[in-house]
Amino acid sequence: MKVLYSMLLVSALASGCVRARANTTPDAPLDVPEPPPREVAPNDVEPPPPVPLVAEPARSELPRPSAPRVQTTPATAEAEVERGIRASLTRATAELSRIDYRALNPDARTQYDTAKRFIRQADDAIRSKNLVFAKSFADKAATIAAQLGGR
């Protein structure tokens, strides 16, 4: 019985392969129609005339003021502020002079160099009478020098 079912199954599957070739090529070439004629109408419309540019408004030349020095410290207190800044710079310089640069690790050397640079910048700011920057630089230099000296 199994043999009979097997033979029926094989014959059913094999019957689809009886025709060996498919007819895929047409007997005559396909007729392709010619493209329609291209007719382009001439463009008789003229382009609009160019629009003139808008004139730039006249500039009023205002005289530039010379760079006046902005004074944030009253003139009477300027000398006192400068003395305080110089005192901070003196303390920072003295503290840094007690430190052996060769014994410092790389991070401490960077801090030492930064403090020295702040001292130079504070001196430059004092010479240009910019006491706000001078005080800021002097305070930073004194703080770093104190920290390095306390090691």
C-alpha positions in Angstrom: 0.0 0.0 0.0 2.8 2.3 0.8 4.4 1.5 -2.5 1.3 2.4 -4.3 1.0 5.8 -2.6 4.6 6.5 -3.3 4.2 5.7 -7.0 1.2 7.9 -7.3 3.0 10.8 -5.6 6.0 10.5 -7.8 3.9 10.3 -10.9 1.9 13.3 -9.9 5.0 15.4 -9.2 6.8 14.2 -12.4 3.8 15.0 -14.6 4.6 18.8 -14.2 8.0 18.3 -15.9 6.7 16.5 -19.0 7.0 19.7 -21.2 10.7 20.4 -21.5 10.7 23.9 -22.8 8.7 27.0 -22.4 7.7 29.2 -25.3 9.1 32.6 -24.2 10.3 34.2 -27.4 7.7 35.9 -29.6 7.4 34.8 -33.2 7.5 38.4 -34.6 9.3 41.5 -33.3 7.2 44.0 -31.4 6.0 47.0 -33.2 7.3 50.2 -31.4 5.4 53.4 -32.4 7.4 56.4 -33.4 7.7 59.2 -30.9 5.3 62.2 -31.4 6.8 65.2 -33.2 8.2 67.8 -30.8 6.8 71.2 -31.4 8.1 74.0 -29.2 6.2 77.3 -29.3 8.5 80.3 -29.5 8.6 82.5 -26.3 7.6 86.0 -27.4 7.3 87.4 -23.9 10.0 89.9 -23.0 11.6 89.7 -19.6 10.7 92.5 -17.2 13.1 95.4 -17.0 15.6 95.3 -14.1 14.6 97.0 -10.9 17.1 99.6 -9.7 18.7 99.0 -6.3 17.5 101.0 -3.4 19.9 103.8 -2.5 21.8 103.3 0.7 20.8 105.9 3.4 23.4 108.5 4.1 25.6 107.8 7.0 26.3 110.3 9.6 29.9 110.2 10.7 30.0 110.6 14.4 33.4 111.4 15.8 34.8 108.4 17.7 35.8 109.3 21.2 39.4 108.6 22.1 39.7 105.6 24.4 39.2 107.3 27.8 40.4 105.3 30.8 37.5 104.1 32.9 38.3 104.7 36.5 36.4 102.4 38.9 38.3 103.5 42.0 37.9 107.0 43.3 41.0 109.1 42.9 41.3 109.6 46.6 41.4 105.9 47.3 43.5 104.9 44.3 46.8 105.3 46.2 45.5 103.2 49.1 44.3 100.4 46.8 47.6 100.4 44.9 49.5 100.0 48.2 47.3 97.0 49.2 48.0 95.4 45.8 51.7 96.0 46.1 51.6 94.4 49.6 49.9 91.3 48.2 52.5 91.1 45.5 55.3 91.4 47.9 53.9 88.6 50.1 53.4 86.4 47.1 56.9 87.1 45.8 58.5 86.4 49.2 56.5 83.1 49.6 57.6 81.9 46.2 61.2 82.8 46.8 61.2 80.4 49.8 60.1 77.5 47.7 62.7 75.2 46.0 61.4 74.9 42.4 63.4 71.7 41.8 61.8 69.8 44.6 58.3 70.4 43.3 56.3 67.8 41.4 55.0 68.7 37.9 51.6 69.9 39.1 53.2 72.1 41.8 55.6 73.5 39.2 52.7 74.5 37.0 51.1 76.3 39.9 54.4 78.0 40.7 54.7 79.2 37.1 51.1 80.4 37.2 51.6 82.4 40.3 54.7 84.1 38.8 52.7 84.9 35.7 49.9 86.5 37.8 52.5 88.6 39.5 53.8 89.9 36.2 50.2 90.6 35.0 49.4 92.4 38.2 52.5 94.6 37.7 51.4 95.4 34.1 47.9 96.2 35.2 49.3 98.6 37.9 51.4 100.4 35.3 48.3 100.9 33.1 46.3 102.0 36.2 43.9 99.1 35.9 43.6 98.5 39.6 40.7 96.1 39.4 42.7 93.6 37.3 45.8 94.2 39.3 44.0 93.4 42.5 42.5 90.2 41.0 45.9 89.0 39.7 47.6 89.9 43.0 45.1 88.0 45.0 45.3 84.9 42.8 49.1 85.0 43.0 49.1 85.4 46.8 46.6 82.5 47.2 48.6 80.1 45.0 51.9 81.1 46.7 50.4 80.5 50.2 49.2 77.1 49.2 52.5 76.1 47.7 54.4 77.4 50.7 52.2 75.4 53.1 53.3 72.1 51.6 
